[in-house]
């Protein structure tokens, strides 16, 4: 992912792009852990763990599908240039 992001910007903007990518990755991790912890419940139960697991699997599936669509569109656009 780093290579894709850094290749998509001009060389002089590489530091900024790298910082934005790092910040987005860290923010996503914090939000993900907080949401899954909330779904897990207090005290943690197996039902809560199962719900958190399903939500995480769903989000992963959606992110994978979105990545495939974006990659496909970007490939088509680059072939038209």
N, C-alpha and C positions, 0 to 999 in steps of 0.2 A: 504494500500500500504506500509506503514511503516513496518508492521509486515512481509510482504513478502520479502522486501529488507533486513531487519535486520536478518531474519531467513536464508537467503541465504549466509551469510558471517560468517566467524569464529568470535567468541566472541571478540577477540582482535582487530578486524577490525571494530567493531560496530560503534565506534565514527566517523571513516572516512566515512563509508557507510551512516550514518545519515547526516553528513555534505554534502555529495555529493547529497543525495536525496533532502535536503532542498535547496541547491543551484540550482539544476535543476528545482525544482518546482518554485522558485522565477524567474529564467531566463525565463521559459516558460510563466509565468504570464505577465512579462514585454513585451516579444515579442508578445504575444497574444493581449494585450491591444494596443500596437503600431500598429500592423497590422490591427486590427479592426477599430481603429481610422483613419487610412489612408484610408480604404475602405469607411468609413462613409463620408469622404470628408469635405471640408471647403468651404463654410458654410455647415453644416450638412443638408442633404436632406432626405426625406422619401425614395427615390430610393437608396441612399447610405446606409441607415439603413437596407433596405431590402437585399441588396447585402451582407452587413456585417453579417446579420442574417443567410443567406443561407450558407455563407462560414463557420461560426461558427458551424452550424448544420452539415455540411459535415465533418468538422474536427472531431467533436465529434463522428459522426458515424464511421469514419475511425479508430479513437482511440479505440472505443468500440470493433470493429471487430478485430483489432490487439490484444487487450487484451484477447479476447476469443480464438484466435488462439494460442497465447503464452501459455495461461493457459492449453489448451487442449494438446499441445505438451509437456509441462512440466509434466502434469499428466501422460501421456503415458510413458514418460521417467522414471518417478519415479516408475512406476509399473514394469518396466523391470529390475530394480536393484535387 
